[in-house]
Amino acid sequence: MNYAVKRNSRIKEDPSVIFHFHRAIQSFIRAGYLLTLQERKKTINTQLEEVSPLVLGLLSEKEYQHPLLVFKKAFKEYSIKEFEYFISGMVYFSLGIHNNLPERNMISPYIHLTKMLDAGYLIIERKEKK
């Protein structure tokens, strides 16, 4: 994201690493969308007990308790195609040197994606504890 919004800068990594990142995030977004479609009563919740704000990260207390809410909020605001457009734009602007900045808002989808990654981690962590 840093390289995508900086003018005249690009990631110097091997482009195949960036492509692999793109595919992994694309798969994550699709898996998150499928989670929101599942109408199971079984949820991955936890009771919040004096949690440090550092542990919460970008998540609210309610989102920390119910991480699936993060995915529902994200896909309520943006479609899968919009997230994929965001990821493609991030990769495009990161791999080349450009004088122009992206024409669309990249911050909101980035925040949603970061929160989804945090929520995904919580879901996996809580599932392993069971």
N, C-alpha and C positions, 0 to 999 in steps of 0.2 A: 504494500500500500504506500509506503514511504516513497518508493521510486515512481509509482504511478502518478503521484501528484506533484513531483518535483520536475521542474523544467530542465532540459538539457542534462538529464541523468538517466542511467539505465543500470540494470542488474548485470553484473559481470560474470555471474554464474554460467555454467554450461546450460544452454537453452533447453536441453532435455530434462534437466532438473525442474525448470519452471513449468514445462509441459506436464511432467509427472505431478507437480503440485496442483496444476489446473485440473487434471483428471481426478485427483483425490478429493479436492474440494467439491467438484461437480458431483461426484458420487455421494459425498456427505450430504449435500443439499438435497439430493433426490431421496436419500434414506430418511432424512429429517422430514421431508414432505410426506413420505409413506407413514411415518409415525403419527402424523397429525390425522391421517385418514383412518387409522385403526380406531374403531369405536369400542375399545375394551374398557371395562370398568376398573380393570387392574391398572393402577397408576403407580408411579415410582415417587413416593412422597416420603418426607421425613419431618419429624418435629424439630423445629428450630430451637436450639438451646444456646444462648449466649455465644453467637458466632461472631468472630472478628470481622470487621468490614473488609479486611484484606482477603479473607476467605471468600466473601461474597463476590469480589471482583466487580464486574459490571451488573451483576444480577441483583434484583431487589430481594428482600426477604421472602416475599411470596413466590418469586421465581425460583429461589433456592429451594424452597419447600416443594414446589411443583415444577420441575424443569421442563415438562412438556408444554407448559404455558409459553415458554420462550419460542418454541417452534410454531405454535399456533399464532402468536402475535406477529412473528416474522412473515409467515405465509398469508396472513390476513392483509399485511401492508404491501408485500411484494409477491409476484408469481414466481414460479420456477424459472420461467424464461427471463424475467427481469434479474433474478439472481445470477443466472448463467451469463447474461449480457454484462453484468457487473464484473464477474470473474474474468470474462474474456477481455473486457476493457482494462482491468487491472494488469493482466498479463501483457496485453498489447503495449500499454504505456510503460510497462516496466522493462520490456526487452529492447526498446528503441529510444533514441534521443529525439524528443519532440519539442517544438516551441509552443504548442497549444496544449492547454489542459483539457481533461475530459469534459465533454459537453453536459454531462448529467451529474447529479449529486452522487458522489461515491462514498460519502461519509455515513449516511444512514444505512445502506446495505452492509457496509463494513462493520458497523456497530452490531447490527443484527447477526451477522456471521460470527463475530467474536462471541456474542452471547450464546449463540447456538453451539459453538465449540465448547464453551464452559458447561452448558447444560448437558451436552452429549457426554462429557466427562463424568458429570454427576450421575447420569443415568447408568453408565457402565460401572462406576464405582459402587453404586447402591445395589445393582444387580449381582455383583460379585460377592457382596457381604451376605446375601440371602442364602 
